[in-house]
Amino acid sequence: MEKQIDTTLVCVSGDTLFNFDLAKTIHLHRKNKATATAVLTPYKSTLKHSFVEINEDGRLTDWKEKPEVKGLANIGCYIIEPSFLKHIPADKKTSIEKVFKDTMNTGERIFGHIIDGEFIDMSDKTAYKSAHQKYTSQLGELPEHPSSITT
């Protein structure tokens, strides 16, 4: 497939919305001479439960009350070069995340770019509804049927 494509590709997951400077991300991808770049955003979340650790005897050794987890989250947007496509198996299903993980230690130039922008994960009904409400409040309701669009 990589022989049929001769330009940088932007791949996005279908369950995410984002608003960031894509041109800047592509520029940095090319400046780094990257084979692939994952777009990232800072993330933190407080877990709902306490986490405890025990030793081999079962004694409690540590107790973390609803700890906060921080890191960089993958937003589901990737900048890839045609040469990256050779790492995607043609004969079985896979995910782009698995291909990135498998390719990171092959010597390929795999990068992450931290964005300063908005990211919405719509992977469940509640998040989708929230995103829908946010954007319809900004953009207005869409017509019910294409024939109702006036020009």
Beta strands, then each sheet from edge to edge (+ up, - down):
strand 1: 9-12
strand 2: 16-19
strand 3: 36-46
strand 4: 51-54
strand 5: 60-64
strand 6: 68-80
strand 7: 110-114
strand 8: 118-121
sheet 1: 1+ 6- 3+ 7+
sheet 2: 2+ 8-
sheet 3: 4+ 5-
end
